[in-house]
Amino acid sequence: MNKSYLKQMLTYFSKVYHLGEKINTLNKKRVKSPFEISTITFV
């Protein structure tokens, strides 16, 4: 699978399933976390 195909596939999934909105609605369970959960999920 080449990079352009992977990028197109991820863009499609993001548009169809609204992944950005779903990632931002996740809640973190840990008390002390130096990173936002959306950053960890995106990576």
Buried (B, 14 or more C-beta within 10 A) or exposed (E): EEEEEEEEEEEEEBEEEEBEEEBEEEEEEEEEEEEEBBEEEEE
